[in-house]
Amino acid sequence: MPNIIVDVAEPGPRPSGFAPLAHGFRPFFLAAALYAAGAIPAYLAWLSGFGHAPQHLSVIVWHVHEMLFGFAAAALAGFLLTAVPNWTGTRPIAGGRLGVLVLFWLLGRVAMALVDALPWGVVAVADLVFLPALAVAVAPALIGANNRRNYLFFVLIALLVAANGLVHWQAGGVLHEARRGLFLALDTFLLMITVISGRIVPAFTGTFLRQHRPQAAAIAPSPVLDRLCLAAMAVVALADLTLRESDDRVGYACLAAAALLGVRLGRWRTAATLGTPILLILHAGVLWLVLGLLARGLALSFGLVPPTAALHVLTMGAIGTMVMGVMSRATLGHGGRDMWAPPAMVMAYVLLAAAVFARVAGLILDPNLATHLLLAAGILWTAAFGLFAGVIAPIVLLPRADGRPG
């Protein structure tokens, strides 16, 4: 299934040039991991009263914005720039063109770090340019190959640009709160996870079963269920955009989406992946998505869970885990390495899961423990992505281990 697998070799030999800019996954996956590890300590320091916290945006809004439009957007860029050549049979964007995209992403991060020192319009333009540039970069390959199936990503990128614009309008005083923009961005990334996981998780799991457990039943495709899951997530996004956050109907939409995604995950033979961390991590990302939607539904419709706890299951759990899982597989595959997570990478998975548990526990358990668990979650998250960055750095900064270009 070459149209969906992102860790197979691209067609045709070509010179790799400067290795860190030889393929999109190289700079962007490393940037995503480093930024995930570096932004959280700054956020925790500001919460603790150290340093100069942003004033034009609240510290919380800055934190959420940078995790979505800094960390997750870098991972999205690495994924698309790696997957599109496989989908279309075209050469990957590399060299100077790739370097310009990296500079655009860095420009946004610098602008957000200087949000108080620069005019809000300058910050907005600097931060908004990256995602449209990414769409323009991949458009010729997708459109030239008439790859209509993946035109959906143009829509999703447009939604992210609109969401980012809403946040910056709030910073400039045009809007009074940034909630709708941040929720639109969150829901768009969750839509992407729904789409991408529906393609790669059963495909990778099916390949694993055929190779290692040929007696196991195959994973039968279910296009109708896939469409229902996507529709349910779209309803959640629409509800967040048009209704109040506390509206019961948002919670019911989340519960419906959790049920459908849970049924879909139940068909993917998760138990068979327990001894294969590089595959299990993808299942874990989808499980966090199901649990996060369930928790958010219980929070908004029945008041059984703190809403912030549910949101951290979706952000740290679903987005963080799926990003790390996809980056692991694509980096090893396109770096010419064996498709087997080394021990340090597995430890990063464990630390990330521990970070999610610590953060959620800090929001549910005794308030006296909240500050300590918040700090523990931050340390664990930083350690997870710092360790992960250390594992992938030699792979992305050096030529492929198998001598192939890319």
VOLUM-241072 format. One line per field, with one value per residue (C-alpha): residue number from 1; residue in three letters; x, y, z. Coordinates in nm, 3 decimals. Each point is the difference from the previous one (the first is absolute). Layout:
REM residues N
n	NUM,...
res	ALA,...
X	X,...
Y	Y,...
Z	Z,...
//
This chain:
REM residues 406
n	1,2,3,4,5,6,7,8,9,10,11,12,13,14,15,16,17,18,19,20,21,22,23,24,25,26,27,28,29,30,31,32,33,34,35,36,37,38,39,40,41,42,43,44,45,46,47,48,49,50,51,52,53,54,55,56,57,58,59,60,61,62,63,64,65,66,67,68,69,70,71,72,73,74,75,76,77,78,79,80,81,82,83,84,85,86,87,88,89,90,91,92,93,94,95,96,97,98,99,100,101,102,103,104,105,106,107,108,109,110,111,112,113,114,115,116,117,118,119,120,121,122,123,124,125,126,127,128,129,130,131,132,133,134,135,136,137,138,139,140,141,142,143,144,145,146,147,148,149,150,151,152,153,154,155,156,157,158,159,160,161,162,163,164,165,166,167,168,169,170,171,172,173,174,175,176,177,178,179,180,181,182,183,184,185,186,187,188,189,190,191,192,193,194,195,196,197,198,199,200,201,202,203,204,205,206,207,208,209,210,211,212,213,214,215,216,217,218,219,220,221,222,223,224,225,226,227,228,229,230,231,232,233,234,235,236,237,238,239,240,241,242,243,244,245,246,247,248,249,250,251,252,253,254,255,256,257,258,259,260,261,262,263,264,265,266,267,268,269,270,271,272,273,274,275,276,277,278,279,280,281,282,283,284,285,286,287,288,289,290,291,292,293,294,295,296,297,298,299,300,301,302,303,304,305,306,307,308,309,310,311,312,313,314,315,316,317,318,319,320,321,322,323,324,325,326,327,328,329,330,331,332,333,334,335,336,337,338,339,340,341,342,343,344,345,346,347,348,349,350,351,352,353,354,355,356,357,358,359,360,361,362,363,364,365,366,367,368,369,370,371,372,373,374,375,376,377,378,379,380,381,382,383,384,385,386,387,388,389,390,391,392,393,394,395,396,397,398,399,400,401,402,403,404,405,406
res	MET,PRO,ASN,ILE,ILE,VAL,ASP,VAL,ALA,GLU,PRO,GLY,PRO,ARG,PRO,SER,GLY,PHE,ALA,PRO,LEU,ALA,HIS,GLY,PHE,ARG,PRO,PHE,PHE,LEU,ALA,ALA,ALA,LEU,TYR,ALA,ALA,GLY,ALA,ILE,PRO,ALA,TYR,LEU,ALA,TRP,LEU,SER,GLY,PHE,GLY,HIS,ALA,PRO,GLN,HIS,LEU,SER,VAL,ILE,VAL,TRP,HIS,VAL,HIS,GLU,MET,LEU,PHE,GLY,PHE,ALA,ALA,ALA,ALA,LEU,ALA,GLY,PHE,LEU,LEU,THR,ALA,VAL,PRO,ASN,TRP,THR,GLY,THR,ARG,PRO,ILE,ALA,GLY,GLY,ARG,LEU,GLY,VAL,LEU,VAL,LEU,PHE,TRP,LEU,LEU,GLY,ARG,VAL,ALA,MET,ALA,LEU,VAL,ASP,ALA,LEU,PRO,TRP,GLY,VAL,VAL,ALA,VAL,ALA,ASP,LEU,VAL,PHE,LEU,PRO,ALA,LEU,ALA,VAL,ALA,VAL,ALA,PRO,ALA,LEU,ILE,GLY,ALA,ASN,ASN,ARG,ARG,ASN,TYR,LEU,PHE,PHE,VAL,LEU,ILE,ALA,LEU,LEU,VAL,ALA,ALA,ASN,GLY,LEU,VAL,HIS,TRP,GLN,ALA,GLY,GLY,VAL,LEU,HIS,GLU,ALA,ARG,ARG,GLY,LEU,PHE,LEU,ALA,LEU,ASP,THR,PHE,LEU,LEU,MET,ILE,THR,VAL,ILE,SER,GLY,ARG,ILE,VAL,PRO,ALA,PHE,THR,GLY,THR,PHE,LEU,ARG,GLN,HIS,ARG,PRO,GLN,ALA,ALA,ALA,ILE,ALA,PRO,SER,PRO,VAL,LEU,ASP,ARG,LEU,CYS,LEU,ALA,ALA,MET,ALA,VAL,VAL,ALA,LEU,ALA,ASP,LEU,THR,LEU,ARG,GLU,SER,ASP,ASP,ARG,VAL,GLY,TYR,ALA,CYS,LEU,ALA,ALA,ALA,ALA,LEU,LEU,GLY,VAL,ARG,LEU,GLY,ARG,TRP,ARG,THR,ALA,ALA,THR,LEU,GLY,THR,PRO,ILE,LEU,LEU,ILE,LEU,HIS,ALA,GLY,VAL,LEU,TRP,LEU,VAL,LEU,GLY,LEU,LEU,ALA,ARG,GLY,LEU,ALA,LEU,SER,PHE,GLY,LEU,VAL,PRO,PRO,THR,ALA,ALA,LEU,HIS,VAL,LEU,THR,MET,GLY,ALA,ILE,GLY,THR,MET,VAL,MET,GLY,VAL,MET,SER,ARG,ALA,THR,LEU,GLY,HIS,GLY,GLY,ARG,ASP,MET,TRP,ALA,PRO,PRO,ALA,MET,VAL,MET,ALA,TYR,VAL,LEU,LEU,ALA,ALA,ALA,VAL,PHE,ALA,ARG,VAL,ALA,GLY,LEU,ILE,LEU,ASP,PRO,ASN,LEU,ALA,THR,HIS,LEU,LEU,LEU,ALA,ALA,GLY,ILE,LEU,TRP,THR,ALA,ALA,PHE,GLY,LEU,PHE,ALA,GLY,VAL,ILE,ALA,PRO,ILE,VAL,LEU,LEU,PRO,ARG,ALA,ASP,GLY,ARG,PRO,GLY
X	0.000,0.257,-0.250,-0.015,0.326,0.251,0.300,0.066,0.278,-0.086,0.027,0.308,0.357,0.099,0.282,-0.059,0.222,0.023,-0.141,-0.206,-0.187,-0.018,-0.359,-0.279,-0.008,0.359,-0.018,-0.365,-0.011,0.310,-0.142,-0.329,0.175,0.236,-0.275,-0.224,0.285,0.099,-0.330,-0.143,0.281,-0.051,-0.373,0.050,0.255,-0.249,-0.273,0.239,0.075,0.343,0.088,-0.216,-0.328,-0.194,-0.255,-0.175,-0.100,-0.058,0.259,-0.258,-0.095,0.370,0.060,-0.292,0.079,0.362,-0.079,-0.245,0.153,0.362,0.043,-0.292,0.028,0.368,-0.092,-0.277,0.249,0.242,-0.280,-0.139,0.340,0.085,-0.334,-0.085,0.293,-0.123,-0.359,0.094,0.325,0.174,0.330,-0.001,0.049,0.362,0.289,-0.072,-0.377,-0.017,0.228,-0.238,-0.289,0.212,0.082,-0.369,-0.074,0.287,-0.121,-0.332,0.166,0.225,-0.295,-0.201,0.295,0.011,-0.377,0.025,0.289,-0.144,-0.320,-0.275,-0.041,0.366,-0.031,-0.317,0.148,0.324,-0.188,-0.269,0.229,0.123,-0.311,-0.104,0.359,-0.018,-0.323,0.153,0.307,-0.192,-0.272,0.184,0.064,-0.353,-0.175,0.238,-0.064,-0.375,0.024,-0.353,-0.014,0.247,-0.141,-0.163,0.330,-0.039,-0.330,0.152,0.295,-0.243,-0.188,0.325,0.085,-0.347,0.039,0.338,-0.144,-0.271,0.263,0.198,-0.313,-0.056,0.357,-0.065,-0.320,-0.230,-0.151,-0.053,0.114,0.206,-0.198,-0.167,0.324,0.183,-0.283,-0.025,0.374,-0.029,-0.297,0.174,0.303,-0.232,-0.169,0.343,0.074,-0.333,0.082,0.366,-0.050,-0.282,0.243,0.326,-0.089,-0.201,0.243,0.313,-0.173,-0.124,0.352,0.137,-0.262,0.068,0.373,-0.005,-0.343,-0.124,-0.266,-0.167,-0.306,0.060,-0.126,-0.291,-0.039,-0.313,-0.037,-0.343,0.134,0.295,-0.237,-0.218,0.303,0.107,-0.354,-0.024,0.325,-0.122,-0.314,0.215,0.196,-0.321,-0.146,0.314,-0.009,-0.367,-0.104,0.117,0.269,-0.229,-0.289,-0.120,-0.020,0.378,0.036,-0.249,0.184,0.325,-0.165,-0.133,0.342,0.165,-0.240,0.061,0.377,0.000,-0.183,0.248,0.300,-0.150,0.030,0.372,0.146,0.173,0.080,0.218,0.231,0.084,0.352,0.071,0.035,0.040,-0.341,-0.162,0.075,-0.232,-0.281,0.067,-0.042,-0.343,-0.094,0.088,-0.226,-0.289,0.060,0.037,-0.327,-0.171,0.139,-0.101,-0.349,-0.032,0.136,-0.228,-0.320,0.013,0.267,0.180,0.350,0.178,-0.013,0.368,0.096,-0.189,0.172,0.343,-0.089,-0.072,0.305,0.280,-0.149,-0.148,0.198,0.329,-0.007,-0.111,0.262,0.275,-0.123,-0.017,0.335,0.158,-0.111,0.065,0.343,0.119,-0.146,0.124,0.330,0.077,-0.023,-0.171,-0.365,0.055,-0.004,0.332,-0.019,0.046,-0.291,-0.217,0.098,-0.119,-0.338,-0.018,0.097,-0.264,-0.272,0.113,-0.019,-0.362,-0.095,0.175,-0.166,-0.348,0.045,0.102,-0.332,-0.214,0.159,0.066,0.054,0.293,0.180,-0.088,0.311,0.234,-0.166,0.003,0.374,0.045,-0.202,0.212,0.323,-0.121,-0.123,0.328,0.200,-0.210,0.046,0.356,0.091,-0.190,0.185,0.328,-0.094,-0.108,0.265,0.275,-0.253,-0.130,0.331,0.204,-0.053,-0.210,0.161,-0.069,0.173,-0.320,-0.078,-0.266
Y	0.000,0.261,0.282,-0.002,-0.142,0.269,-0.217,-0.165,0.117,0.268,-0.078,0.087,0.079,0.360,0.183,0.066,0.310,0.151,-0.281,0.209,0.154,-0.313,-0.082,0.176,-0.235,0.084,0.363,0.007,-0.312,0.109,0.352,-0.139,-0.215,0.276,0.258,-0.235,-0.050,0.366,0.190,-0.174,0.105,0.362,-0.030,-0.150,0.269,0.273,-0.168,-0.002,0.372,-0.028,0.198,0.236,-0.172,0.118,0.275,0.038,-0.365,-0.172,-0.257,-0.276,0.120,0.026,-0.353,-0.154,0.198,-0.108,-0.364,0.003,0.242,-0.057,-0.363,-0.170,0.214,-0.093,-0.367,0.050,0.157,-0.288,-0.250,0.166,0.069,-0.367,-0.154,0.207,-0.136,-0.352,0.086,0.161,-0.165,0.338,0.118,0.136,0.368,0.040,0.243,0.372,-0.038,-0.210,0.242,0.288,-0.194,-0.063,0.371,0.088,-0.232,0.149,0.350,-0.077,-0.136,0.303,0.234,-0.178,0.017,0.377,0.047,0.291,0.174,0.003,0.154,-0.261,0.026,-0.088,-0.296,-0.117,0.017,-0.167,-0.283,-0.044,-0.038,-0.354,-0.213,0.167,-0.042,-0.370,-0.038,0.179,-0.224,-0.328,0.120,-0.058,-0.366,-0.073,0.194,-0.115,-0.363,0.067,-0.144,0.102,-0.231,0.220,0.339,-0.023,0.117,0.333,0.046,-0.096,0.237,0.279,-0.068,0.023,0.332,0.132,-0.121,0.167,0.319,-0.001,-0.025,0.290,0.211,-0.047,0.110,0.314,0.079,-0.081,-0.294,-0.027,-0.360,-0.257,-0.308,-0.064,0.026,-0.236,-0.253,0.016,-0.075,-0.283,-0.154,0.029,-0.188,-0.263,-0.027,-0.058,-0.271,-0.162,0.001,-0.100,-0.268,-0.151,-0.047,-0.099,-0.188,-0.286,-0.008,-0.029,-0.241,-0.214,-0.019,-0.099,-0.273,-0.143,-0.016,-0.123,-0.154,-0.129,-0.209,0.313,0.136,0.297,0.347,0.054,0.356,0.190,0.313,0.075,-0.002,0.215,0.258,-0.006,0.064,0.291,0.141,-0.032,0.190,0.267,0.036,0.049,0.272,0.171,-0.017,0.156,0.275,0.091,-0.090,0.099,-0.225,-0.099,-0.096,-0.356,-0.059,0.035,-0.278,-0.225,0.053,-0.104,-0.312,-0.102,0.048,-0.198,-0.290,-0.016,0.034,-0.261,-0.247,0.067,-0.046,-0.325,-0.145,0.072,-0.290,0.219,-0.296,-0.152,0.306,-0.014,-0.128,0.243,0.352,0.180,-0.131,0.009,0.374,0.070,-0.200,0.185,0.333,-0.104,-0.135,0.336,0.164,-0.227,0.053,0.375,0.032,-0.221,0.208,0.325,-0.130,-0.104,0.338,0.219,-0.205,-0.146,0.192,-0.323,0.103,0.337,0.140,0.097,-0.358,-0.124,0.257,-0.116,-0.359,0.125,0.227,-0.169,-0.346,-0.022,0.267,-0.051,-0.378,-0.016,0.257,-0.196,-0.326,0.130,0.177,-0.321,-0.214,0.252,0.094,-0.358,-0.102,0.297,0.003,-0.349,-0.160,-0.318,0.053,-0.077,0.259,0.008,-0.012,0.376,0.066,-0.243,0.181,0.324,-0.165,-0.102,0.346,0.160,-0.228,0.077,0.372,-0.033,-0.196,0.251,0.300,-0.151,-0.119,0.350,0.130,-0.273,-0.084,0.205,0.367,0.007,-0.233,0.192,0.219,-0.292,-0.218,0.286,0.033,-0.377,-0.011,0.278,-0.175,-0.331,0.161,0.188,-0.314,-0.203,0.235,0.091,-0.368,-0.055,0.291,-0.154,-0.331,0.142,0.275,-0.228,-0.146,0.330,0.189,-0.269,-0.172,-0.315,-0.300,-0.219,0.241,0.090,0.362,0.187
Z	0.000,-0.111,0.011,0.378,0.127,0.097,0.080,-0.335,-0.228,-0.253,-0.370,-0.199,0.105,0.053,0.177,0.367,0.025,0.347,0.214,0.249,-0.296,-0.214,0.100,0.185,0.298,0.090,0.114,0.100,0.214,0.187,0.036,0.132,0.261,0.112,0.021,0.197,0.246,0.018,0.008,0.306,0.240,-0.113,0.063,0.345,0.088,-0.094,0.204,0.295,-0.033,-0.162,-0.309,-0.203,-0.084,-0.308,0.062,-0.336,0.025,0.332,0.099,-0.047,-0.349,-0.096,0.129,-0.188,-0.316,-0.009,0.067,-0.292,-0.250,0.101,0.102,-0.177,-0.314,-0.039,0.029,-0.257,-0.240,0.042,-0.059,-0.314,-0.154,0.050,-0.094,-0.309,-0.207,0.083,-0.088,-0.331,-0.113,-0.009,0.138,0.354,0.067,0.106,0.016,-0.017,-0.042,0.314,0.179,-0.075,0.158,0.310,0.019,-0.024,0.292,0.202,-0.084,0.164,0.312,0.036,-0.053,0.268,0.238,-0.061,0.005,0.243,-0.176,-0.353,-0.139,0.004,-0.378,-0.053,0.236,-0.176,-0.349,0.108,0.166,-0.265,-0.300,0.071,-0.055,-0.328,-0.120,0.088,-0.199,-0.299,0.023,-0.020,-0.237,-0.333,0.081,0.122,-0.275,-0.273,0.095,0.028,0.350,0.093,0.299,0.184,-0.096,0.343,0.147,-0.179,0.183,0.332,-0.046,-0.090,0.324,0.195,-0.167,0.087,0.359,0.032,-0.140,0.265,0.274,-0.142,-0.040,0.371,0.069,-0.203,0.185,-0.293,0.191,0.373,0.049,-0.184,0.101,-0.334,-0.192,0.233,0.001,-0.379,-0.020,0.253,-0.178,-0.338,0.128,0.147,-0.340,-0.153,0.253,-0.085,-0.372,0.024,0.264,-0.204,-0.285,0.164,0.319,-0.159,-0.294,0.214,0.238,-0.288,-0.145,0.341,0.041,-0.346,0.074,0.359,0.061,-0.335,0.174,0.140,-0.173,-0.229,0.085,-0.233,-0.128,0.103,-0.214,0.146,0.356,-0.107,-0.147,0.310,0.222,-0.218,-0.001,0.378,0.049,-0.242,0.211,0.312,-0.179,-0.117,0.350,0.151,-0.260,0.036,0.356,0.345,0.144,0.286,-0.230,0.061,-0.375,-0.033,0.256,-0.177,-0.329,0.171,0.144,-0.340,-0.158,0.283,-0.056,-0.375,0.032,0.276,-0.223,-0.280,0.230,0.128,-0.352,-0.030,0.207,0.257,0.224,-0.273,0.012,0.371,-0.063,-0.282,0.146,-0.332,-0.103,0.343,0.032,-0.294,0.161,0.325,-0.177,-0.127,0.343,0.157,-0.259,0.097,0.372,-0.043,-0.189,0.258,0.286,-0.168,-0.059,0.365,0.106,-0.208,0.010,0.350,0.193,0.091,-0.113,0.013,-0.357,0.009,0.084,-0.305,-0.220,0.117,-0.087,-0.352,-0.031,0.192,-0.046,-0.348,-0.185,0.187,-0.026,-0.363,-0.100,0.174,-0.153,-0.356,0.033,0.132,-0.289,-0.275,0.135,0.030,-0.336,-0.200,0.189,-0.128,0.345,0.115,0.082,0.366,0.279,0.190,0.382,0.042,-0.234,0.194,0.319,-0.161,-0.060,0.366,0.124,-0.222,0.134,0.356,-0.078,-0.112,0.311,0.227,-0.165,0.009,0.358,0.102,-0.129,0.157,0.334,0.313,-0.095,0.242,-0.237,-0.316,-0.011,0.066,-0.264,-0.251,0.051,-0.023,-0.322,-0.147,0.093,-0.143,-0.323,-0.043,0.072,-0.246,-0.294,0.096,0.000,-0.323,-0.162,0.110,-0.162,-0.335,-0.028,-0.143,-0.245,-0.133,-0.001,-0.178,-0.336,-0.014,0.165,-0.306,-0.240,-0.188,-0.077,0.197
//
